[in-house]
Amino acid sequence: MTPFPHDIFTEQSDVDPNTLDNLGPLRPMAGAWRAIKGSDIAPKPQGPEQRQFIEHVTFEPIDPQANGPQLFYGMRYHIHITTVEEDITFHEQVGYWLWEPATGLILQTLAIPRGQTALASGQGKPGDSSIALTAARGHTNYGICSTDFLEDAFRTDAYRIEITFNPDDSWSYDIQTTLTVRGQDAPFTHHDRNTLHRIAAAKPNPWAQVLAKKATKAAST
């Protein structure tokens, strides 16, 4: 039996245009962030290699998004990572973080410029001190899609991200990506950790900005 409404076309009529007020458990992530002591453990021919990295992340609120009766509030994000040894890009990632207030569903979409995308899911509510999302290869709902080369040489079988919101307005993540590496007998856990500190507050989403400008203009006339 489907958990979704019989009417799959009609959208909600009472949508709050202010995304920042409706991000639920994702609200602490809104804004711009930086960290200089990230840790990455990746597979290499001679064995696991650990490196430190410098990370910049931005989360920009987007207007409410509807799938018929399903309503999401969320943010567009961009991750840019360099290393302490070099200024060139070590990792680049874009996507969306979304929350559905009606069900508590949290989604993360991610895409990296090496030919890989994923959609991870979890559950959360406003005020949560931590959240966790997962995706798995082979799933057609919350799954992982890769190029032929990555499927052959560095197959991603599972992805898990855990986020902890800290009392000092920072937040930490722990990402474990399970890989099957060609020529290695056992699965490899690619491990990334970091704690990010705020460098800028979030701006309102475009719809909220338009309404604020109209209100300011009306008040001045």
C-alpha positions as CSV (number, residue, x, y, z in Angstrom):
1,M,0.0,0.0,0.0
2,T,1.4,3.4,-1.0
3,P,2.1,5.9,1.8
4,F,1.4,8.8,-0.6
5,P,-1.9,10.6,-1.2
6,H,-4.4,9.5,-3.8
7,D,-4.1,12.9,-5.4
8,I,-0.6,13.1,-6.7
9,F,-1.0,16.4,-8.7
10,T,-2.4,19.1,-6.4
11,E,0.2,21.1,-4.6
12,Q,-0.1,22.7,-1.2
13,S,-1.7,26.2,-1.2
14,D,-0.4,27.4,2.2
15,V,3.3,27.4,1.5
16,D,5.5,29.7,3.7
17,P,7.8,31.6,1.3
18,N,10.6,31.9,4.0
19,T,12.9,28.9,3.6
20,L,15.2,29.8,6.5
21,D,12.2,29.5,8.9
22,N,11.3,26.0,7.6
23,L,14.6,24.1,7.3
24,G,14.0,22.1,10.4
25,P,17.1,20.1,11.5
26,L,19.1,21.6,8.6
27,R,18.8,25.2,9.8
28,P,22.2,25.2,11.7
29,M,23.9,24.5,8.4
30,A,22.7,27.6,6.5
31,G,25.5,30.0,5.6
32,A,29.2,29.8,4.7
33,W,31.8,27.7,6.5
34,R,35.5,27.0,6.6
35,A,37.8,24.5,8.2
36,I,41.5,23.9,8.1
37,K,42.1,20.5,9.7
38,G,40.0,18.0,7.8
39,S,41.1,14.4,7.6
40,D,40.8,12.1,4.6
41,I,41.8,8.4,4.5
42,A,41.9,7.1,0.9
43,P,43.0,3.9,-0.8
44,K,46.5,3.9,-2.4
45,P,48.6,1.0,-3.9
46,Q,50.9,0.9,-0.9
47,G,48.0,1.1,1.6
48,P,45.6,3.7,3.1
49,E,46.9,7.3,2.9
50,Q,45.8,10.0,5.3
51,R,45.9,13.7,4.4
52,Q,44.7,16.9,5.9
53,F,42.7,19.4,3.9
54,I,41.2,22.9,3.9
55,E,37.5,23.1,3.3
56,H,35.1,25.8,2.2
57,V,31.3,25.1,2.2
58,T,28.4,27.3,1.3
59,F,24.7,26.6,1.9
60,E,22.2,28.9,0.0
61,P,18.5,28.6,0.8
62,I,16.3,27.9,-2.2
63,D,12.6,28.6,-2.7
64,P,10.2,25.8,-1.5
65,Q,10.0,22.9,-3.9
66,A,7.0,20.7,-4.7
67,N,6.4,17.3,-6.1
68,G,2.6,17.5,-6.3
69,P,1.5,17.4,-2.6
70,Q,5.1,16.7,-1.4
71,L,6.8,20.0,-0.2
72,F,10.5,20.4,0.5
73,Y,12.5,23.3,2.0
74,G,16.2,23.2,1.4
75,M,19.5,24.6,0.4
76,R,21.9,24.5,-2.6
77,Y,25.4,23.7,-1.4
78,H,29.0,23.8,-2.8
79,I,32.1,22.2,-1.3
80,H,35.6,23.2,-2.4
81,I,38.6,21.5,-0.8
82,T,42.3,22.1,-1.1
83,T,45.2,20.6,0.8
84,V,47.9,22.1,3.0
85,E,50.5,21.2,0.4
86,E,48.8,22.6,-2.7
87,D,46.2,25.3,-3.6
88,I,44.7,23.2,-6.5
89,T,41.3,21.6,-6.0
90,F,41.5,18.3,-4.0
91,H,37.7,17.8,-4.0
92,E,34.7,19.6,-5.5
93,Q,31.1,18.7,-4.8
94,V,27.7,20.3,-5.4
95,G,24.1,19.4,-4.6
96,Y,21.1,20.0,-2.4
97,W,20.1,19.4,1.2
98,L,16.3,19.1,1.5
99,W,13.8,18.6,4.4
100,E,10.1,17.6,4.1
101,P,8.3,19.0,7.2
102,A,5.3,16.7,6.8
103,T,7.3,13.4,7.2
104,G,10.7,14.5,8.6
105,L,12.5,13.1,5.5
106,I,16.0,14.5,4.9
107,L,17.6,14.2,1.5
108,Q,21.1,15.0,0.3
109,T,21.9,15.0,-3.4
110,L,25.5,15.1,-4.4
111,A,27.5,15.2,-7.6
112,I,31.3,15.2,-8.1
113,P,33.2,16.0,-11.3
114,R,34.6,12.5,-11.7
115,G,31.4,11.0,-12.9
116,Q,29.4,10.1,-9.8
117,T,26.1,11.1,-8.2
118,A,24.1,9.9,-5.2
119,L,20.9,10.5,-3.4
120,A,21.0,9.8,0.4
121,S,18.1,9.9,2.9
122,G,17.5,10.1,6.6
123,Q,15.1,11.4,9.1
124,G,15.1,14.4,11.4
125,K,13.1,17.1,13.2
126,P,13.8,20.7,14.3
127,G,16.3,20.9,17.2
128,D,18.0,17.6,16.5
129,S,21.6,17.6,17.7
130,S,22.7,15.1,15.0
131,I,21.4,13.6,11.8
132,A,22.5,10.6,9.6
133,L,21.8,9.8,6.0
134,T,22.7,6.8,3.8
135,A,22.7,5.6,0.2
136,A,23.6,2.3,-1.3
137,R,24.6,1.1,-4.8
138,G,21.8,-0.7,-6.7
139,H,19.0,1.2,-5.0
140,T,16.7,3.0,-7.4
141,N,15.4,5.5,-4.8
142,Y,18.3,6.4,-2.5
143,G,21.2,5.1,-4.5
144,I,24.6,5.7,-6.1
145,C,25.4,6.1,-9.8
146,S,29.0,6.0,-11.2
147,T,30.9,5.8,-14.5
148,D,32.0,2.6,-16.0
149,F,35.6,3.2,-14.9
150,L,34.6,3.9,-11.2
151,E,32.3,0.8,-11.3
152,D,35.3,-1.3,-12.4
153,A,38.2,0.2,-10.4
154,F,36.7,2.0,-7.4
155,R,33.1,0.8,-7.0
156,T,31.1,2.7,-4.4
157,D,28.9,0.3,-2.5
158,A,27.6,2.4,0.3
159,Y,27.7,6.0,1.6
160,R,26.9,7.2,5.1
161,I,27.2,10.8,6.5
162,E,26.7,11.7,10.1
163,I,26.4,15.4,11.1
164,T,26.7,16.7,14.7
165,F,25.6,20.3,15.6
166,N,28.0,21.6,18.2
167,P,27.0,24.2,21.0
168,D,29.5,26.7,19.7
169,D,27.7,27.2,16.3
170,S,30.1,24.9,14.5
171,W,29.1,21.5,13.0
172,S,31.0,18.3,12.4
173,Y,30.6,15.5,9.8
174,D,31.9,12.0,9.6
175,I,31.5,10.4,6.2
176,Q,32.2,6.7,5.5
177,T,32.1,5.5,1.9
178,T,32.5,1.8,1.3
179,L,34.6,1.0,-1.8
180,T,35.4,-2.2,-3.6
181,V,38.9,-1.5,-5.1
182,R,40.1,-3.7,-8.0
183,G,42.8,-6.0,-6.8
184,Q,41.9,-5.7,-3.1
185,D,40.2,-8.6,-1.3
186,A,38.4,-6.7,1.4
187,P,36.1,-3.6,1.1
188,F,37.8,-0.3,1.9
189,T,36.2,2.4,4.0
190,H,37.0,5.8,2.6
191,H,36.8,8.0,5.7
192,D,36.4,11.8,5.8
193,R,36.0,14.0,9.0
194,N,35.9,17.7,9.6
195,T,34.5,20.4,11.9
196,L,33.3,23.6,10.1
197,H,33.2,27.1,11.6
198,R,30.9,29.9,10.4
199,I,32.4,32.7,8.3
200,A,29.1,34.2,7.0
201,A,25.4,34.1,7.8
202,A,22.9,32.8,5.3
203,K,20.9,35.1,3.0
204,P,17.1,34.6,2.6
205,N,15.9,32.6,-0.4
206,P,14.9,34.5,-3.6
207,W,11.1,34.5,-3.0
208,A,11.6,35.8,0.6
209,Q,13.9,38.6,-0.7
210,V,11.3,39.7,-3.3
211,L,8.6,39.9,-0.6
212,A,10.9,41.8,1.7
213,K,11.7,44.3,-1.0
214,K,8.0,44.8,-1.7
215,A,7.2,45.3,2.0
216,T,10.0,47.9,2.2
217,K,8.7,49.7,-0.8
218,A,5.1,49.6,0.4
219,A,6.2,51.0,3.8
220,S,8.0,53.9,2.2
221,T,5.0,55.1,0.1
